[in-house]
Amino acid sequence: MSIRLTTLSLILAVAACTPTVSPSAEISPSVTQSAIDTAYWTEQPYCSGRYQLRLPSQRHHGSTSIDYNGWSVMVMFNDWNRNVRNVDEFKTTGEFGTDIVVDTRTLIPGQAMMQVVRSNFHWEHSITIKEKGMPYEAYLYFKLADNDAYIVRSYFYIPAENGKAPANWKAQEKEAINTMEKKFRQEILNGLKTRQEFEMPNKHGICLIGGFIADDGKKPFEVHSTVEFDKQHDMSLEIMHGDVLEAGEPTLLQRKVNLGKGAMVKALTRTIRQGKRTINGMSGEEKLVKWGGNKYMFFWERDGGDPRIMMQFGAEKKDGTKRSEAEVLAIWDTVLPTLKPVKP
């Protein structure tokens, strides 16, 4: 699975002034469909976070970390089996040979497990432990797709009594672990479902690769996802979820696209199109930029900042893309209108 760090957050810089918006930009542009195979570019549905698009079916996509409802989730592609082996090994050797494994539990056979560890500290030998308590780390591991591992890390403390271990230390420890298991189940696992690549949910929630977490549609969620396509090595699509604009923060049309330093870059940069653009009832702003001869960065941002879509052509190639401007515009104007929220 091909994964790249997102560039969308790196190339939008705040500008000191607001650019002039073309009066015609309020109108949705016409699509020059004759330049591309529209059936190919909208072949199959694709779901990411709380939104869906139609994209080519032969694709590779992912993200390395997710923030969901206060939980930080690390994604490790094709790594479930190794994590299972590690969890089993830690039970006898300790985590990485140092931390003590307190408890290991299977939450869903073959799909989810948790392990709780603590550092090998003595209650009386640490001022922090005397004041705050004994620290524990709780890990939730769950599997999606064929072999992808999702890892959630959390913490809790057992408070000290007069700077020493409490008399009912083990009872408190068991209760705290039970509470953590309950939180893992209620806030993540109870809503977790496996999902086929082209399967679109019919309820509120967030799409993950090979899975879905059902919720009320209001839980905070942040992730940057990259999608690349077989035989389309000069371009990619990026989706940013959860980057909500603060009050007074510049919108897309008020920000400058920072494509690099130097007079030559600036001289070869031009805005092809910019303005207001509504997609399936979602009002937003669009900015399409060309630079360096034949490199393109296209952006759309929903009002409020979430989501943000970026499509690049030739940006990572010295000579840019071999596609014509008409072709890249046609691809953008074919794919972007398929964007819509995931909802019942």
FIDOLUM-476965 format. One line per 10 residues: number of its first residue (from 1); their letters; for each residue x, y, z of N, C-alpha, C, O. Coordinates in steps of 0.1 Angstrom, whole numbers, plus 5000, padded with zeros to 4 digits. Layout:
<sites>
NUM	a	X:Y:Z:X:Y:Z:X:Y:Z:X:Y:Z  ...
</sites>
This chain:
<sites>
1	msirlttlsl	5008:4988:5000:5000:5000:5000:5009:5012:5000:5018:5014:5009  5007:5021:4991:5015:5033:4989:5010:5044:4998:4999:5049:4996  5019:5049:5006:5015:5060:5015:5025:5071:5015:5037:5069:5015  5020:5084:5013:5029:5095:5014:5024:5105:5024:5012:5105:5027  5034:5112:5030:5029:5123:5039:5022:5133:5031:5025:5137:5020  5011:5138:5036:5003:5148:5029:5010:5161:5026:5017:5166:5035  5008:5166:5014:5014:5179:5011:5004:5190:5012:5008:5202:5011  4991:5187:5013:4981:5198:5013:4983:5208:5025:4982:5220:5022  4987:5203:5036:4989:5212:5048:5002:5220:5047:5004:5229:5054  5011:5215:5038:5024:5222:5037:5024:5233:5027:5033:5241:5027
11	ilavaactpt	5015:5233:5017:5016:5243:5006:5006:5254:5007:5007:5263:4999  4997:5254:5017:4988:5265:5018:4993:5274:5029:4992:5271:5041  4998:5286:5026:5003:5296:5035:4994:5308:5035:4988:5311:5025  4994:5315:5047:4985:5326:5048:4991:5338:5040:5003:5341:5041  4982:5345:5033:4986:5356:5025:4982:5369:5032:4973:5369:5040  4989:5379:5030:4987:5392:5036:4975:5399:5030:4969:5408:5037  4971:5396:5018:4960:5402:5012:4951:5392:5006:4955:5380:5004  4938:5396:5002:4929:5387:4996:4929:5388:4981:4928:5400:4976  4931:5377:4974:4931:5379:4959:4918:5382:4953:4907:5380:4959  4918:5388:4941:4906:5391:4934:4900:5379:4929:4906:5370:4923
21	vspsaeisps	4887:5377:4931:4879:5366:4927:4872:5369:4914:4865:5379:4913  4873:5360:4904:4867:5362:4891:4852:5362:4893:4846:5353:4900  4844:5371:4887:4830:5372:4889:4823:5359:4884:4813:5354:4889  4829:5352:4873:4823:5340:4868:4826:5328:4877:4820:5317:4875  4834:5330:4888:4838:5319:4896:4826:5314:4905:4827:5303:4910  4815:5322:4906:4804:5318:4913:4796:5307:4906:4788:5300:4913  4798:5305:4893:4791:5295:4886:4799:5283:4885:4811:5283:4882  4793:5271:4887:4800:5258:4885:4806:5257:4871:4798:5259:4862  4818:5254:4869:4824:5253:4856:4818:5241:4848:4814:5231:4854  4818:5243:4835:4814:5231:4826:4826:5222:4825:4837:5225:4826
31	vtqsaidtay	4822:5209:4824:4832:5198:4823:4835:5195:4808:4826:5192:4801  4848:5195:4805:4852:5191:4792:4854:5176:4792:4866:5172:4792  4844:5169:4791:4844:5154:4793:4851:5147:4781:4856:5136:4783  4851:5154:4770:4857:5147:4758:4872:5145:4760:4877:5136:4752  4878:5152:4769:4892:5150:4771:4896:5138:4779:4908:5134:4779  4887:5132:4785:4890:5120:4794:4879:5109:4793:4868:5112:4787  4882:5098:4798:4872:5087:4800:4865:5089:4813:4870:5084:4823  4854:5095:4813:4847:5098:4826:4843:5085:4833:4842:5085:4845  4840:5075:4826:4836:5062:4832:4847:5057:4841:4845:5051:4851  4859:5058:4835:4871:5053:4843:4873:5061:4856:4875:5056:4866
41	wteqpycsgr	4872:5074:4855:4875:5083:4866:4864:5083:4877:4867:5087:4888  4853:5078:4874:4842:5076:4884:4837:5062:4885:4825:5059:4887  4847:5053:4883:4843:5039:4882:4837:5033:4894:4827:5025:4894  4842:5035:4906:4838:5029:4918:4837:5039:4930:4845:5049:4930  4828:5037:4939:4827:5046:4951:4840:5045:4960:4845:5034:4961  4843:5055:4966:4854:5056:4976:4850:5063:4988:4844:5074:4987  4852:5058:5000:4848:5064:5012:4860:5067:5021:4868:5058:5024  4860:5079:5026:4871:5083:5035:4865:5092:5046:4859:5103:5043  4866:5088:5059:4861:5096:5069:4846:5097:5068:4839:5087:5067  4840:5110:5068:4826:5112:5067:4822:5116:5053:4811:5121:5051
51	yqlrlpsqrh	4830:5113:5043:4827:5117:5029:4830:5106:5019:4838:5097:5022  4824:5107:5008:4826:5097:4997:4828:5104:4984:4822:5115:4981  4835:5097:4975:4837:5102:4961:4835:5090:4952:4834:5078:4957  4836:5092:4939:4837:5082:4929:4851:5083:4923:4855:5094:4918  4859:5072:4922:4872:5072:4918:4875:5060:4910:4867:5050:4910  4887:5059:4903:4891:5047:4896:4892:5035:4906:4896:5038:4918  4889:5023:4902:4888:5012:4911:4902:5007:4915:4904:5002:4926  4912:5009:4906:4925:5004:4909:4933:5015:4916:4938:5024:4910  4933:5015:4930:4939:5026:4937:4946:5020:4950:4943:5009:4954  4954:5029:4956:4961:5026:4968:4959:5038:4977:4961:5050:4973
61	hgstsidyng	4955:5036:4989:4952:5048:4998:4955:5045:5012:4956:5033:5016  4956:5055:5020:4958:5053:5034:4962:5066:5041:4964:5076:5035  4964:5064:5054:4969:5075:5063:4976:5068:5075:4972:5056:5078  4985:5075:5081:4993:5068:5091:4988:5071:5105:4993:5064:5115  4980:5080:5107:4974:5083:5120:4961:5090:5119:4957:5096:5109  4952:5087:5129:4939:5092:5130:4936:5098:5144:4940:5092:5153  4929:5109:5145:4924:5114:5157:4908:5112:5157:4902:5118:5148  4903:5105:5166:4889:5102:5166:4883:5103:5180:4886:5095:5189  4875:5113:5182:4867:5115:5195:4877:5115:5207:4873:5109:5217  4888:5121:5206:4898:5122:5217:4908:5110:5217:4917:5111:5225
71	wsvmvmfndw	4906:5101:5208:4916:5089:5208:4926:5092:5196:4922:5096:5185  4938:5089:5199:4948:5090:5188:4951:5075:5184:4954:5067:5192  4949:5073:5171:4950:5060:5165:4962:5059:5155:4962:5067:5145  4971:5050:5157:4982:5048:5148:4978:5036:5138:4973:5026:5143  4981:5038:5125:4977:5028:5115:4990:5022:5110:5000:5029:5106  4991:5009:5111:5003:5001:5106:4998:4991:5096:4992:4981:5099  5002:4994:5083:4997:4986:5072:5003:4973:5071:5016:4972:5073  4995:4963:5069:5000:4949:5068:5009:4945:5079:5019:4938:5077  5004:4948:5092:5013:4946:5103:5006:4939:5115:5011:4939:5126  4994:4934:5112:4986:4928:5123:4993:4916:5129:4994:4915:5142
81	nrnvrnvdef	4998:4907:5121:5004:4895:5126:5016:4897:5134:5018:4891:5145  5024:4907:5131:5036:4911:5139:5032:4916:5152:5038:4913:5162  5021:4924:5152:5017:4930:5165:5011:4919:5174:5013:4919:5186  5005:4909:5168:5000:4898:5176:5011:4890:5183:5011:4887:5195  5022:4888:5175:5034:4881:5180:5040:4889:5191:5044:4884:5202  5041:4903:5190:5047:4911:5200:5039:4911:5213:5045:4909:5224  5026:4911:5212:5017:4911:5224:5019:4898:5231:5020:4898:5244  5020:4887:5224:5022:4874:5231:5036:4873:5237:5038:4868:5248  5046:4879:5230:5060:4879:5236:5061:4888:5248:5068:4884:5258  5054:4899:5248:5055:4909:5259:5050:4903:5272:5054:4906:5283
91	kttgefgtdi	5040:4893:5271:5035:4887:5283:5045:4880:5291:5043:4879:5303  5056:4876:5285:5066:4869:5292:5079:4877:5294:5086:4876:5304  5082:4886:5284:5094:4894:5285:5092:4908:5289:5102:4915:5293  5079:4913:5290:5077:4927:5293:5077:4935:5280:5083:4930:5270  5071:4946:5279:5071:4954:5267:5084:4959:5265:5090:4967:5273  5090:4956:5253:5104:4960:5250:5114:4956:5260:5124:4963:5262  5111:4946:5268:5120:4941:5278:5121:4949:5291:5129:4946:5300  5113:4959:5292:5114:4968:5304:5101:4969:5312:5100:4966:5324  5090:4973:5305:5077:4975:5312:5071:4961:5315:5073:4952:5309  5064:4961:5326:5057:4949:5331:5043:4948:5325:5035:4958:5326
101	vvdtrtlipg	5040:4937:5319:5027:4935:5313:5018:4931:5325:5020:4920:5331  5007:4938:5327:4998:4936:5338:4987:4927:5334:4983:4918:5341  4981:4929:5322:4970:4921:5317:4969:4922:5302:4973:4932:5296  4965:4910:5296:4963:4909:5282:4949:4903:5280:4946:4892:5286  4941:4909:5271:4927:4904:5269:4924:4903:5255:4927:4912:5247  4917:4893:5251:4911:4892:5237:4897:4898:5238:4888:4893:5246  4894:4909:5230:4882:4916:5230:4872:4911:5219:4860:4909:5221  4878:4908:5208:4871:4902:5196:4880:4891:5191:4891:4895:5185  4877:4879:5191:4886:4868:5187:4891:4871:5172:4883:4872:5163  4904:4871:5171:4910:4873:5157:4910:4887:5152:4915:4890:5142
111	qammqvvrsn	4904:4897:5160:4902:4910:5155:4906:4921:5164:4911:4932:5160  4905:4919:5177:4908:4930:5187:4913:4924:5200:4908:4914:5205  4923:4931:5206:4929:4927:5218:4934:4939:5226:4935:4950:5219  4936:4938:5239:4941:4949:5246:4952:4944:5255:4952:4932:5260  4962:4953:5258:4973:4949:5267:4976:4961:5276:4976:4973:5271  4977:4959:5289:4980:4969:5298:4994:4967:5305:4997:4956:5309  5002:4977:5305:5016:4976:5310:5018:4988:5320:5012:4998:5319  5028:4986:5328:5033:4997:5337:5048:4996:5338:5054:4985:5336  5055:5007:5340:5069:5007:5342:5073:5000:5355:5066:5000:5364  5085:4995:5355:5090:4987:5366:5096:4997:5377:5107:4997:5380
121	fhwehsitik	5087:5006:5382:5091:5016:5392:5086:5011:5406:5077:5003:5407  5093:5016:5416:5089:5014:5430:5081:5026:5435:5085:5037:5432  5071:5023:5442:5063:5034:5447:5071:5045:5455:5068:5057:5454  5080:5040:5463:5087:5049:5472:5099:5056:5466:5105:5065:5471  5103:5052:5453:5115:5057:5447:5113:5068:5437:5123:5072:5431  5101:5072:5436:5098:5083:5426:5089:5093:5432:5078:5090:5437  5093:5106:5431:5085:5117:5437:5072:5118:5428:5061:5120:5434  5073:5116:5415:5061:5117:5406:5051:5106:5410:5039:5110:5411  5055:5094:5413:5046:5084:5416:5040:5086:5430:5028:5084:5432  5048:5091:5439:5043:5095:5453:5032:5105:5452:5022:5105:5459
131	ekgmpyeayl	5034:5115:5443:5024:5126:5442:5012:5123:5433:5001:5126:5436  5015:5117:5421:5005:5115:5411:4999:5100:5411:4988:5098:5408  5008:5091:5414:5003:5077:5414:5011:5069:5404:5020:5074:5397  5009:5056:5403:5016:5046:5394:5010:5047:5380:4998:5045:5379  5018:5051:5370:5013:5052:5357:5012:5039:5349:5020:5030:5351  5001:5038:5342:4998:5026:5334:4996:5030:5319:4991:5041:5317  4999:5022:5310:4995:5024:5296:4986:5013:5291:4989:5001:5293  4976:5016:5284:4966:5006:5279:4966:5007:5264:4964:5018:5258  4968:4996:5257:4968:4996:5243:4956:4987:5237:4954:4976:5242  4949:4993:5228:4939:4986:5221:4944:4983:5207:4948:4992:5200
141	yfkladnday	4944:4971:5203:4948:4967:5189:4936:4961:5182:4929:4953:5187  4933:4966:5170:4922:4960:5162:4926:4959:5147:4934:4967:5142  4921:4949:5141:4925:4946:5127:4914:4950:5117:4902:4947:5120  4918:4956:5106:4909:4958:5095:4916:4955:5082:4928:4952:5082  4908:4955:5071:4913:4951:5058:4919:4937:5059:4914:4929:5067  4929:4933:5052:4935:4920:5052:4944:4918:5064:4943:4907:5071  4952:4928:5067:4962:4926:5078:4966:4939:5084:4977:4939:5090  4958:4949:5083:4962:4962:5089:4959:4963:5103:4949:4959:5108  4969:4969:5111:4968:4970:5125:4965:4985:5129:4972:4994:5125  4954:4987:5137:4951:5000:5143:4954:4999:5158:4949:4990:5165
151	ivrsyfyipa	4962:5009:5163:4966:5008:5176:4962:5021:5184:4965:5032:5179  4955:5019:5195:4950:5031:5203:4957:5030:5216:4958:5019:5222  4963:5041:5220:4971:5041:5233:4964:5051:5243:4960:5062:5239  4963:5046:5255:4957:5054:5265:4965:5052:5279:4974:5044:5279  4961:5061:5289:4968:5061:5301:4959:5061:5313:4947:5066:5312  4963:5056:5324:4956:5058:5337:4966:5057:5348:4977:5052:5346  4962:5061:5360:4970:5061:5372:4963:5054:5384:4951:5055:5385  4971:5047:5392:4966:5042:5405:4972:5052:5415:4984:5052:5417  4964:5060:5422:4969:5070:5432:4976:5063:5444:4972:5052:5448  4987:5070:5449:4994:5065:5460:4986:5069:5473:4978:5078:5473
161	engkapanwk	4990:5062:5484:4984:5065:5497:4996:5068:5506:5004:5059:5510  4997:5081:5510:5008:5085:5518:5022:5082:5512:5031:5078:5519  5022:5083:5499:5035:5081:5491:5038:5067:5489:5049:5063:5485  5029:5058:5493:5032:5043:5491:5020:5037:5483:5010:5043:5480  5023:5024:5480:5012:5016:5473:5000:5015:5482:5001:5012:5494  4988:5017:5476:4976:5016:5484:4974:5001:5488:4978:4992:5482  4967:4999:5500:4965:4986:5505:4957:4977:5495:4959:4965:5494  4948:4983:5487:4940:4976:5478:4945:4978:5463:4937:4979:5454  4958:4979:5462:4964:4983:5449:4959:4974:5438:4954:4979:5428  4959:4961:5440:4956:4951:5429:4941:4952:5426:4937:4950:5414
171	aqekeaintm	4933:4955:5436:4918:4956:5434:4916:4968:5425:4907:4968:5416  4922:4980:5429:4921:4992:5421:4926:4990:5406:4920:4995:5397  4937:4982:5405:4943:4980:5392:4933:4972:5383:4931:4976:5372  4927:4962:5389:4917:4954:5381:4905:4962:5377:4900:4961:5366  4900:4971:5386:4889:4979:5384:4892:4989:5372:4884:4992:5364  4904:4995:5373:4908:5005:5363:4910:4998:5349:4906:5004:5339  4915:4986:5349:4916:4979:5336:4902:4975:5330:4900:4977:5318  4893:4971:5339:4879:4969:5335:4873:4981:5329:4866:4980:5319  4875:4993:5336:4870:5005:5331:4875:5009:5317:4868:5013:5308  4888:5006:5315:4895:5009:5302:4889:5000:5291:4886:5005:5280
181	ekkfrqeiln	4887:4988:5295:4881:4979:5285:4867:4983:5281:4863:4983:5269  4859:4987:5291:4846:4992:5288:4846:5004:5279:4838:5005:5270  4856:5014:5281:4857:5025:5272:4861:5021:5258:4855:5027:5248  4870:5012:5257:4874:5008:5244:4862:5002:5236:4860:5004:5224  4855:4994:5243:4843:4987:5237:4832:4998:5233:4828:4998:5222  4829:5006:5242:4818:5016:5240:4821:5026:5230:4813:5029:5221  4833:5031:5230:4837:5043:5221:4843:5039:5208:4843:5047:5199  4847:5026:5207:4854:5022:5194:4848:5009:5189:4842:5009:5178  4849:4999:5196:4846:4985:5191:4832:4983:5189:4828:4976:5179  4823:4988:5197:4809:4985:5195:4803:4990:5182:4794:4985:5176
191	glktrqefem	4810:5001:5177:4805:5007:5164:4814:5002:5152:4811:5006:5141  4824:4994:5155:4833:4990:5145:4828:4978:5136:4823:4968:5141  4828:4980:5123:4824:4970:5114:4834:4969:5103:4840:4979:5099  4836:4957:5098:4844:4955:5086:4836:4960:5073:4824:4960:5074  4843:4964:5063:4837:4970:5051:4845:4966:5039:4857:4967:5039  4838:4962:5028:4845:4960:5016:4849:4973:5010:4843:4984:5013  4859:4973:5001:4865:4985:4996:4854:4994:4989:4855:5006:4991  4845:4988:4982:4835:4997:4974:4822:4998:4981:4812:5003:4976  4821:4993:4994:4809:4993:5001:4807:5007:5008:4815:5011:5016  4795:5013:5005:4793:5026:5011:4783:5024:5023:4773:5018:5022
201	pnkhgiclig	4786:5030:5035:4777:5029:5046:4764:5036:5044:4763:5045:5036  4754:5031:5051:4741:5038:5050:4737:5043:5064:4725:5045:5067  4747:5047:5072:4745:5053:5085:4756:5063:5088:4766:5063:5081  4754:5071:5098:4764:5081:5102:4777:5073:5107:4775:5063:5113  4788:5079:5105:4801:5073:5110:4813:5077:5102:4812:5086:5094  4824:5070:5104:4836:5073:5097:4841:5061:5090:4841:5050:5095  4845:5063:5077:4851:5052:5070:4866:5051:5072:4873:5061:5072  4870:5039:5075:4884:5035:5076:4887:5026:5064:4878:5021:5058  4900:5023:5062:4903:5013:5051:4899:4999:5056:4904:4994:5066  4889:4994:5049:4884:4981:5052:4875:4980:5064:4871:4970:5069
211	gfiaddgkkp	4870:4992:5069:4862:4992:5081:4854:5005:5082:4854:5014:5073  4846:5006:5093:4837:5017:5095:4834:5017:5110:4831:5007:5116  4833:5029:5116:4829:5031:5130:4816:5039:5129:4816:5051:5126  4805:5033:5133:4792:5039:5133:4792:5049:5146:4796:5045:5157  4786:5061:5144:4784:5070:5155:4773:5079:5152:4765:5077:5142  4772:5090:5159:4761:5099:5157:4764:5110:5146:4755:5119:5144  4775:5109:5140:4779:5119:5130:4785:5131:5135:4788:5141:5127  4786:5133:5148:4791:5145:5154:4804:5144:5161:4810:5154:5166  4810:5132:5162:4822:5130:5170:4834:5136:5162:4834:5135:5150  4843:5143:5169:4854:5149:5162:4863:5139:5155:4865:5128:5161
221	fevhstvefd	4868:5142:5143:4875:5133:5136:4885:5140:5127:4882:5150:5120  4898:5137:5128:4908:5143:5120:4917:5132:5113:4922:5123:5120  4919:5134:5100:4928:5125:5093:4932:5132:5080:4924:5139:5074  4944:5129:5075:4948:5133:5061:4950:5120:5054:4959:5112:5057  4943:5118:5043:4943:5106:5035:4949:5109:5021:4945:5120:5015  4957:5100:5016:4962:5101:5002:4958:5090:4994:4958:5078:4998  4953:5093:4982:4949:5082:4972:4958:5083:4960:4959:5094:4954  4963:5072:4956:4971:5071:4943:4965:5060:4935:4958:5051:4940  4967:5061:4922:4960:5053:4912:4970:5045:4903:4980:5050:4899  4967:5032:4901:4975:5024:4892:4976:5031:4878:4966:5035:4873
231	kqhdmsleim	4988:5031:4873:4990:5036:4859:4988:5051:4858:4988:5056:4847  4987:5058:4870:4985:5072:4870:4996:5078:4879:4993:5083:4890  5008:5076:4875:5019:5079:4884:5023:5094:4886:5032:5097:4893  5016:5102:4878:5020:5116:4879:5010:5124:4887:5011:5136:4888  5001:5117:4894:4990:5125:4901:4986:5118:4914:4988:5106:4915  4979:5125:4923:4973:5119:4935:4962:5128:4940:4961:5140:4936  4954:5123:4949:4943:5130:4955:4946:5130:4970:4949:5119:4975  4943:5141:4977:4944:5141:4991:4932:5147:4997:4926:5157:4992  4928:5142:5008:4916:5146:5016:4920:5149:5030:4926:5140:5037  4917:5161:5035:4919:5165:5049:4906:5166:5056:4897:5174:5052
241	hgdvleagep	4904:5158:5066:4892:5159:5075:4895:5166:5088:4906:5163:5094  4886:5174:5093:4887:5179:5106:4895:5191:5109:4895:5196:5120  4901:5197:5098:4908:5210:5100:4899:5221:5099:4899:5229:5089  4891:5223:5109:4881:5234:5110:4888:5247:5112:4896:5249:5120  4883:5257:5104:4889:5271:5105:4884:5277:5118:4872:5277:5121  4893:5284:5125:4889:5292:5136:4883:5305:5131:4885:5309:5120  4876:5312:5140:4870:5325:5137:4880:5334:5133:4890:5337:5140  4878:5340:5121:4888:5350:5116:4900:5344:5108:4907:5352:5102  4901:5331:5108:4912:5325:5101:4909:5325:5086:4898:5324:5082  4920:5328:5078:4918:5330:5063:4912:5317:5057:4916:5306:5060
251	tllqrkvnlg	4903:5320:5047:4898:5309:5039:4907:5306:5028:4917:5312:5026  4903:5296:5020:4912:5292:5008:4915:5303:4999:4926:5305:4995  4905:5312:4996:4907:5323:4987:4915:5334:4993:4920:5343:4986  4917:5334:5006:4925:5344:5013:4939:5339:5017:4946:5346:5023  4942:5327:5012:4955:5321:5015:4963:5320:5002:4957:5319:4991  4976:5321:5003:4985:5320:4991:4990:5306:4990:4994:5300:5000  4990:5301:4978:4996:5288:4976:5011:5289:4975:5017:5296:4966  5018:5284:4985:5033:5285:4985:5039:5273:4979:5040:5262:4984  5044:5274:4966:5049:5264:4958:5064:5263:4958:5070:5254:4952  5071:5272:4965:5085:5272:4965:5091:5286:4964:5083:5296:4962
261	kgamvkaltr	5104:5288:4966:5110:5300:4966:5117:5303:4953:5118:5294:4944  5120:5316:4950:5127:5319:4938:5118:5327:4929:5106:5325:4927  5124:5336:4921:5117:5344:4912:5112:5336:4900:5101:5339:4895  5119:5326:4896:5114:5318:4885:5101:5310:4888:5092:5310:4880  5100:5305:4900:5088:5298:4904:5076:5308:4904:5066:5305:4899  5079:5320:4910:5068:5329:4910:5064:5334:4896:5052:5336:4893  5074:5335:4887:5071:5340:4874:5063:5329:4866:5056:5333:4857  5065:5317:4869:5059:5306:4862:5046:5301:4868:5041:5291:4865  5042:5308:4878:5029:5304:4886:5018:5313:4881:5019:5325:4881  5007:5306:4878:4994:5314:4875:4982:5307:4881:4982:5294:4881
271	tirqgkrtin	4972:5314:4884:4959:5308:4889:4950:5306:4877:4947:5316:4870  4947:5294:4874:4938:5290:4863:4924:5294:4866:4917:5300:4857  4920:5292:4878:4906:5294:4882:4905:5295:4897:4912:5288:4904  4896:5304:4902:4894:5305:4916:4881:5312:4918:4876:5320:4910  4874:5308:4929:4862:5314:4933:4853:5305:4941:4857:5295:4946  4841:5309:4943:4831:5301:4951:4827:5289:4942:4825:5291:4930  4825:5278:4949:4820:5266:4941:4812:5257:4951:4818:5253:4961  4800:5254:4948:4791:5246:4956:4791:5232:4950:4789:5230:4938  4793:5222:4959:4794:5208:4955:4783:5200:4962:4784:5199:4974  4773:5195:4955:4762:5188:4961:4756:5194:4974:4755:5188:4984
281	gmsgeeklvk	4753:5207:4972:4748:5215:4983:4757:5220:4993:4753:5227:5003  4770:5217:4992:4781:5221:5001:4788:5233:4995:4795:5232:4986  4785:5245:5001:4792:5257:4996:4807:5257:5000:4810:5252:5011  4815:5262:4991:4829:5261:4994:4837:5271:4984:4831:5279:4977  4850:5269:4984:4858:5278:4976:4868:5269:4968:4872:5258:4973  4872:5273:4956:4881:5266:4947:4892:5274:4943:4891:5286:4941  4904:5268:4942:4916:5275:4936:4924:5265:4928:4928:5255:4934  4926:5268:4916:4934:5259:4907:4946:5266:4902:4945:5277:4896  4958:5261:4905:4971:5267:4902:4979:5259:4893:4980:5247:4894  4986:5265:4884:4996:5259:4875:5009:5266:4877:5010:5278:4878
291	wggnkymffw	5020:5258:4877:5033:5264:4878:5044:5255:4872:5042:5244:4869  5056:5261:4871:5067:5253:4866:5066:5247:4853:5072:5236:4850  5058:5253:4844:5056:5248:4831:5044:5239:4830:5034:5243:4823  5044:5228:4837:5033:5219:4835:5030:5211:4848:5028:5199:4848  5030:5218:4859:5026:5212:4872:5013:5219:4877:5011:5231:4875  5005:5211:4884:4992:5216:4888:4989:5213:4902:4992:5201:4907  4983:5222:4910:4977:5219:4923:4963:5225:4923:4961:5237:4921  4953:5216:4925:4939:5220:4925:4933:5218:4939:4936:5208:4945  4926:5228:4944:4921:5228:4958:4906:5231:4958:4901:5239:4950  4899:5224:4967:4885:5228:4970:4884:5227:4985:4888:5217:4991
301	erdggdprim	4878:5237:4992:4876:5237:5006:4862:5241:5010:4857:5251:5005  4855:5232:5017:4842:5235:5021:4842:5247:5031:4852:5248:5039  4832:5255:5031:4831:5266:5040:4833:5261:5054:4826:5251:5059  4842:5267:5062:4845:5262:5075:4857:5254:5076:4863:5252:5086  4862:5250:5064:4875:5243:5063:4875:5228:5062:4885:5222:5060  4863:5222:5065:4863:5207:5066:4852:5201:5057:4840:5204:5059  4855:5193:5047:4868:5188:5043:4876:5198:5033:4870:5207:5028  4888:5194:5031:4896:5200:5020:4901:5190:5011:4906:5179:5015  4900:5193:4998:4904:5183:4988:4915:5189:4979:4915:5201:4976  4925:5181:4976:4936:5186:4968:4939:5175:4958:4940:5163:4961
311	mqfgaekkdg	4941:5179:4945:4945:5170:4935:4958:5176:4928:4957:5188:4924  4968:5168:4927:4981:5174:4921:4984:5165:4909:4982:5153:4908  4990:5172:4899:4995:5166:4887:5009:5171:4884:5011:5182:4882  5018:5161:4884:5032:5164:4880:5040:5172:4891:5051:5176:4888  5034:5174:4903:5040:5182:4913:5054:5176:4918:5062:5183:4922  5055:5163:4917:5067:5156:4923:5076:5152:4912:5085:5144:4914  5073:5156:4899:5082:5153:4888:5089:5165:4883:5083:5176:4882  5102:5164:4880:5110:5175:4875:5103:5182:4863:5103:5195:4863  5098:5175:4854:5093:5181:4842:5078:5182:4842:5071:5185:4832  5072:5179:4854:5057:5180:4855:5050:5169:4848:5056:5158:4847
321	tkrseaevla	5038:5171:4845:5029:5161:4838:5029:5163:4823:5031:5174:4818  5027:5152:4816:5026:5152:4802:5011:5155:4797:5008:5156:4785  5002:5155:4807:4988:5158:4804:4986:5173:4800:4994:5181:4804  4976:5175:4792:4973:5189:4788:4965:5195:4799:4959:5189:4808  4964:5208:4798:4956:5216:4808:4942:5212:4807:4935:5211:4817  4937:5210:4795:4923:5206:4793:4920:5192:4800:4909:5190:4806  4930:5183:4799:4928:5170:4805:4927:5170:4821:4918:5164:4827  4937:5178:4827:4937:5178:4841:4924:5185:4847:4919:5182:4857  4920:5196:4839:4908:5202:4843:4896:5193:4842:4887:5193:4851  4895:5185:4832:4884:5176:4830:4884:5165:4841:4873:5162:4845
331	iwdtvlptlk	4895:5160:4845:4896:5150:4856:4891:5157:4869:4882:5151:4875  4895:5168:4872:4891:5175:4884:4876:5178:4884:4869:5175:4893  4871:5183:4872:4857:5187:4871:4848:5174:4870:4836:5176:4870  4854:5163:4868:4846:5150:4868:4845:5144:4882:4835:5139:4886  4857:5144:4889:4858:5137:4902:4852:5146:4913:4844:5141:4921  4855:5159:4913:4851:5167:4925:4835:5167:4926:4831:5167:4938  4827:5168:4916:4813:5168:4918:4807:5156:4924:4795:5156:4927  4815:5145:4925:4810:5133:4931:4811:5133:4946:4806:5124:4953  4818:5143:4952:4820:5144:4966:4806:5147:4973:4799:5156:4970  4804:5139:4984:4792:5141:4992:4793:5135:5006:4802:5126:5007
341	pvkp	4786:5139:5016:4787:5133:5029:4782:5119:5029:4773:5115:5022  4788:5111:5039:4782:5098:5042:4771:5100:5052:4773:5105:5063  4759:5096:5048:4748:5097:5058:4737:5088:5053:4736:5083:5042  4727:5085:5063:4716:5076:5060:4708:5081:5048:4698:5074:5044
</sites>
